[in-house]
Amino acid sequence: MTSKQSGSDLERFPDCDGLRKLSSSGGGGSSDDINEAQQFAYDAWDEPDRTRRNLLARKALARSPLCADAWLQLSELRNLSDSQRREYLLRAVCAGELAVGERRFAEVKGDFWLVLDTRPYMRARFALAQDLWYSCDKGERIAAIAHLHEMLDLNPNDNQGLRYVLLIWLIRSDAYQAAEDLLDKHRDEISAFMEFTRVLLAYRMQGDCEHTRDMAAKAYLANRHIPHYLANSGLWHEGSGTYSPGRESEAAWYAQELGIDWFCTHGAIEWLAHCTDREPVRNRDGETLH
């Protein structure tokens, strides 16, 4: 499919202004229309053939252009230009917001994702944030970070795991105070990702000191394999996306996500290995781990 053919959907279906007009007039925006369109979108997810998958997405938009998941599906068309892909994503977010509706948007704030019909909007907005981030433009990266902050306000339960992505983006933007604030907000979460990222941030800000060494020892309790995986860059791409807490699969996932950030922090990987190798580390019951 050529870029011109891919872009024809942008001409066939309404843009954001058109979606707003359609929504205000009630055309294609009834709950029945949206639900039927959403079913086509679900069918598209289950369709292995790319051509049929895209046809189902177009069927969804023909039924209701307020089907965010259909716009999101078409944003993955081959040979789209960057601007075309961005337009699909903008329409996906706009469609998702209009489908939820202004009143309901306010009513369910704080419980997004738990309410089923908010999920297409949240998926679309995350995809837009990722597109902004990977553009590598400084202004667009700031906008991407703002999207995730706002999404976490809408859904503090964070069923999408946005806090992990946001934390990485903040660290890569040298926004250390914002990263520290996010970690503090989730201070009760004792996970390897959070514990080792706390160590990374503390080392960047404070360097080697008793406090950061204690943090490293505490992080080691969450997953003893992570220092080894960070120290061996050949293992950074071993993660599969699924993992078990405390196991090597989690270490592989963490190294894949943040290995480069540890590497770019001068001396951090060697320091971490030294901190976790210098003496036996014991768990909270006093048992020696290594």
Secondary structure, DSSP 4 states (H G I P E B T S, - for coil): --HHHHHHHHHHS--HHHHHHHHHHTTT-SHHHHHHHHHHHHHHHH--SHHHHHHHHHHHHHH-TT-HHHHHHHTT-TT--HHHHHHHHHHHHHHHHHHH-HHHHHHTTT-BTTBGGGHHHHHHHHHHHHHHHTT--HHHHHHHHHHHHHHHHH-TT-TT-HHHHHHHHHHHTT-HHHHHHHHHHTTT---HHHHHHHHHHHHHHH-SSHHHHHHHHHHHHH-TTHHHHHH-GGGTT---S---TTSHHHHHHHHHHHHHHHHTSTTHHHHHHHHHHSS--B-TTS-B--
